Amino acid sequence: MNPSLTPPTTGAPARELFELSAPVSPDLHLLRTEVGRHALVVNGNRLFDLDADSYLALDRARHAGDGSGLSRLMSELGLDAPPLIDDRPPAEPPVRALSLSVAQKCNLGCTYCYAQQGSFGGTPTSMSPETALTAVDLLFRDAAPGERVNLAFLGGEPLLNRPVVHAATEHAVRLAAERDVPATFSITTNGTTLTAADADFFERHGFAVTVSLDGTREAHDSLRPYRGGQGSFRRVIANVTPLLAAQHRMQVSARVTVTPHNLALRETLDAFVGLGFHSVGFSPLLNSPTGRGELSAEDLELMLDQMVACGEEFERQVVAGRRYPFANLANALRELHRGTHRPYPCGAGAGYLGVSAEGELAACHRFVGDPRGVLGSLDRGVDRARQLTWLAERHVHRQEPCRSCWARYLCGGGCHHEVIDRGRPACQYIRGWLHYALGAYHRLLSRRPDWFRPAPPGGTPA
């Protein structure tokens, strides 16, 4: 029997998900759940419920390896559509999001940090107010009234240059009001220098605040110590607690970088949900400057088991009508419901750029100081020729094994920085997670369809 014909039980282990999610056809993915039989049509990431005969016929056709036969059958069943993604990269995409590396330095000594403990391999430095304001001007330069822009602050540790964070934010607020261009703000911080005044500032301007926390105390302290070696967990929790109490316009989230040493994800999720974080998300460490902390295939299998355990609890809580802010699954479900389909994993190098302390424009915050991702400067503007080359080369249709994978328009080919440095060691993990998320989507759409409706004005999202 084909593995796709065997419905997974809730709690399917990672190895079963690896088998069920293995690429068979680049055009179609099938799955069975407790609530029925389903198809993901890759063109447009369109979802369909199937009767037993249609499911069986499609499964046989995709395993036969005859693409033309599968295409004819999909057409007969009304599953075809004109291609929704072509091979052309976007030409001169407008910049609508910038991340400012306002402090290329850090007070922690995280050995796995892509920014090499904040300095990106160079001399620790800070962005000047003039550079920050010029970057904000670029963000608003050609934005039309009603268009939304986002300004993000990263590092290193951005709050080591707090005056520039304030100056850039206040300049953006003025331009937003003058030009009727709504602006949103975000910051990623290690939390060690947060103050009550920060809580007031972030709440006033509606910041999305992401705090890097790598687990409960023991795990976090081993992975994110101060440079002198002492742990940072107690200080971070003490500092973030007033923000959690104050958040209304501000949203405070926890981001966990997953290494082989902090794989107790369900325990971590419950602890952080209990503290009152708006959302909690996990990101596998696939590439570090030294290779330390990178997840192996065996680690990724363990991580998937843990992610599914978190997802199962999310499903239970949602069905019971309770909020359980597991960001990875909540975001995946909403993207599936919208039918999100994309040829890139994110806006890096297109509508989103990173700005170094010196004013160099990079494909994203991870390419600051990396010549492979240089796309211009604040003085010269975006180098459109380099940008077009970047976007053409990074398009998912130009990547292998992506072109043969059913998940390509959900995944987008993977983080550019990780792929360029390490390749794609996590394809099995990503497909397994997406297969689980597809099952969760159909279960929750059947049992809690109201969860997918937009929250009312002033309401709290699930």
N, C-alpha and C positions, 0 to 999 in steps of 0.2 A: 504494500500500500504506500502511495506517495505520502511523505510527511505532511504535506499541506492538507491532506484529507482527514487528519487526526486533530480534532480541536484541542488546543492546550487547556489544561486546567488552570484556574487562577493559582498563581504561585509556581508557574512553569519555571524550572531552573534554567540558568543561563544557557547550558548546552542545548536544551530543547529549543530555546528561542533562537540560538545560532542556526540550528537545523531548519526551523520553520521559516526563518527570514533569509535563508541563502538565496542569492539571485538566480532566478530561473529564466525570466524574460525581462528585457529592458523596458517593456511597455506595460506590464501588468503584474500586480502582486495580489495574491489571494490569501484569505484567512477565514477561519471559522471561530466563532465565539459561542458563548452560552445563549446568545440572543439571535444567532443566525449565521448566514454565509455572506461574505462581503468581498468586494473587489476594490482595490486602489488602481485606478487608471492613471498611469504615470503622467501622461500629457495633461497638465493642469491639476494633478493630484486630486482628481475627482473620485468621490466615494459612492459606491452603489451597493445595495442589498440584492442578493441573487437567490433564485430558487435552486433547488437541488440539481435539476437537470442542467441549467445554465452553468452552475458552478463546476460540475463535473466535466462538461464539454470544454470549458475554458481551461481547466486544469490539464486535461489531456492535450489540448492544442499547444499550450505553452511548454509542456514537457516534451512534445514531439520535436521541438526545435525548428519548426517551420513558421518563420515570421509572417509570411504571406497568408498562411492558413489561419493563424491567430488573428491577423488584421481583418480578414474577411468575417470571421466569427464575431469579433468585437463590433464590426459595422452592422452585422445582422441583428445584434442585440442592442443596438443604439448606444454603444459605448465609445464610438469614435467621435472625433472633432478635429478641426484644423489645428495644426501645431500652434501651441500657445507660447512657446519659447523658440526663438531662432538662434542662429550662430553668431549674430552680430553683437558686439559689445556696445554699451551705451556711448554715444558720442557727446563729449563735453558735458557730463552730468553736473548740474548745479550743486554747489557745496551747501548742505543743509545741516550738517553736524560736524562739530570740531571737538577734539579732546586736546586740552592744553597740558603739556607736561610742565607744570609751573615750578616743580621742585624735582630736579633730577638728582635726588639724594634721599636717604632714608635712615631712620634711627634703629631699624631692625636688621637682623642678619639672616634672613631666610635664604638658605643655600640654593633653593630651586628657582628663585625669582628670575623671570625672563628679562627683567631690567637690571640684572646683575647687582642686586641690593640697591637699586635706585639710580645708579649713575650711568646705566647702559654701556658700561665698559669704558667710560671716559672719566674726566674729572668732575666730581660733584658740582652742580651749578644750579642756579635759580633763574627763572624767567623774569625779565624786567617788566614793570608796569607798561612801558611803551610797547613792548612786543605783544603783551596780552591784549591791549586795547586795539592794536592793529589787527590781531587775529579776529577779534569780535567784529571789527569793521568788515573784514572779509566775509564773515558769516552772514551779515545782513546786506551786503553790497547789492545783490541783484534779487533779493527775496521780494516777492510780490505781496501786497496786502492779503492777509489771511493764510499765507504759507507759514508752516511751523518750522522752527529751527531748534536745535539742541546744542547746549554748551556744556561740555564735561570737563572735569578737572581730575587729572591723574598725576602719578609720579613714577618712581619714588613715592614719597609721602607728600601729597599736595598741601597739607596743612602746615608743613614746615615753611610755606610761603603764603601764609594766610592773608596778608594785605593785598596780594595780587589776585587771590581768589575773590576777595570782596570787590576790588576795583573792577575786575572784568565782569563780574555779575551785575554790578550797579550800572555799568556802561551798557550792558546788554538790555537791562530793564528799561533804560532811557530810550534806546533805539527801538525796542519792541513797541513802546507806547507811541513814539513819533511816527513809526511806519506801519502800525497796525499789523505787526508780524509777531504772533505769539511765540514766546521763548520758554523752553523748559531747561532745567538745570540738573546736573548730576555730579556726584563726586564719589570716588572710590578711595577709602582711607583705611589705614591699619588700626585706627581707633585709639592709638596710644596718647594722642594729644588733644582729643575732643574735649570741649568745654561747654558749660551751660550757655555761654554766649553763642557758640556755634549752633546749639539747638535753636536758639531764637532766630538766628540768621537763616538757617536752612528752612525752618518752618515759615518764616516770612516770605521766602521766595519759592516755596514748594519744591525743594530739592528732593531728588531720589538719591538717598545716601546708601552706598554699599559698603559694608564693613567686612573686611577680610578676616574670617575666623575659621580655623582649620580643625574644628572639632571641640570636644569638651576639654577641660583644663590640661590633662596630661598630654593628649595628642597635640593640641595647639602649642603648648609651651615647647615641645620638642621640635616643632616645625617652624615656629615663628618667634624665636627668642630675640631679646635685645642683643646688640653687638657684643656685649659683655658676657652673654650666655644665660642670663636670668630670664625666666618666662615672662610673657606679656599678658597672659589671659586675664588675670585678676584686674589689671589696670584697664584693659579694653572693656570688660563687662561693667566695671564701675563707671567708666566714662560714657558708655553707650546707654546706660539705663535711663538717664534723664531724657535722651532723645526718644527712646521708646515710649516714655510716658507723654512726651509732648507732641508726638507725630499726629498730624491731621492733614494739613496740606503736604507736609513732608512725609516721605515714606522711607523707612529704614529697613534695609534687607541685609541678610548675611550671605556671604559667598564663601563656599568651602572649596579649596583646591584639594583634590583627592590624590593622595600618594599611596604607596604600599603600606604606610604607617598610620593611616587614619580611615580605614575602610568600614568602621562601624557607623554607617550612614543613618540607619534608622534611629539609633540612639542619639546621634547628633541632631537629626531633624527634630525629634520630639523635644530635646532640650532647648533648642532655639525657638521652636514654636511656643514653648512654655514661657520663654522670656518675653515674648510679644513682638518678635520681628514681623514686619509686614509680609516678607517672603523669605524663603531659604532655598538656595540653589547650590548644586554640586557641579564641579567642572573637573574632568580628569586631567591630570598632569601628563601630557604626552611629549613635552619637549622642555628641557631645562638646559641652561648654558653648560653645566658640568655633566649632564646625564644623570645626576643624582635625583632620586625621587620619581623618575619616570615609571609609568605603569607598564608592566609586562603583559603578555597575553593572559597569563594566569590571573594577574591582578585585575584585569579588565573583566574577566569572567566573574570574579568575586564581586566587583563593583556592580555588575549588572544584576546579580542576585540581590544585592542590597538596594539598588534602585527600584527593582520590582517590589521588594518588601515595602519600601516607602510608597510606591504607587498603589499598592493594595490597600494600605491604610488610608491614603487619599480617597480612593473609591469608597471605602466604608464610611468615612467621615462625610463625604459629599452626599451619599445616599441618605445618611442620617440627618442631613440638613445643617451640618456644622462646617465651619471654615477650617481648612487645613492647608496652609500656604506653602505647598511643595512646588516651587517655581518651575522645575523642569517639566513636570507633567502638566501643570496648569497652562504653561505656555504652549506645549506641544498640542494639547487639546484645542486650544483656541486657534492655533494655526491650521490644524486639520479642519476645523469647522469653517474657517474662512476660505479654505482651499488655497492656502499660500503655496506658490510655486516660484522658484527662483533659480537662476543659473550661477549664483554666487552664495557663499555662506552668510555674508553680511554686506554692509555697504562700504567696506574698506576699499579705498582707492577710487571710489566713485563719489557718492554723496557724503561720505564720511572720511575725514582726514585727521591725522594726528599732527600736532605742532610741537616741535622741540623747543627747549628753552632759548635756543638761538634763533628761532623763527623758521627753521626748515620744515617743509611740509612732507609728511610721510604717509604711506598707505593706511596706516592706523597707528594707535599708540604703541603697539608691539614692534613696529619698525622704526621707531625713533632712534636715531643714531646708526641705522643699518642702511648702507648704501644701496642694497637691493630694493628697498622700498621708498627711496627718495622720489618725490613727485613735484618738486618745485620749492619755492620759499615764499615767505610773506612779501619780500621785496619784489620778486619777479612774477609772482602769481603761480598758478598751477601750470606745470609743464604738460601741456595737452598731448604732445607726442609720446612722452613717457607714460602718461596715464592711459592712452589708447593701447599702447603695447601691453601694459600691465593687465588691463581688463580683457584684452584678447587672449593672452596667455593663460589667465586664471579662469576663464569661462569653463563651466563644467563640461561642455562638449569637447574641450581640448584636453581633458584629464582622463587618465586611465587609473584604476578600472571603472571610473565613474560612468562612462558612457554605456556600460553594460549593466548598470545597477538600477534597480527599481526605486531606490531611495534618493536618487541624485537630486531631484528638485525639492526634496525636504531637507537634505543635508547640505546641498550646495557645494559639495566637494571637500568640506572640512576647512578649518582655520588655515588661512594662507601661510601664516608664520610657521605653524606646526608642520604643515605639509612640505614647505620648502626645506625645512631643517631636518625632518625625520621621516617624511613620507606619510603613509596612512596605516599606522599600526592598529587603528581602532575601528576599522570598517565593520567587523563582526559585531562589536559592541554597539555601534550606532544602529545598525540594521536590527539587532535584537531589541534594543530599546524602542525603536520606532514601531516594530511589530507589536510589542506589548502596548505602546501608546495607542495604536490603531484599535486594538481589542478593547482597551479602556474607553476609548471614544465611543464605540458602538454600545458598550454596556451602559455608560452613563447617559448617552443620548436616549436610550430606551427607558432608563429608570429615573433620570433627573433631567429631562429636556430643558427645564427652566434654567438650569445652571448655565446654559449656553446663551441665554438672552442677555443683552446689555444691562448693566446695573442702572437703576433709576438715578436721576441727578442727585448727587449727594449721597448715594448709596455706597455700600462697601462691597467690592468685588469678592466673589467666592474664593 
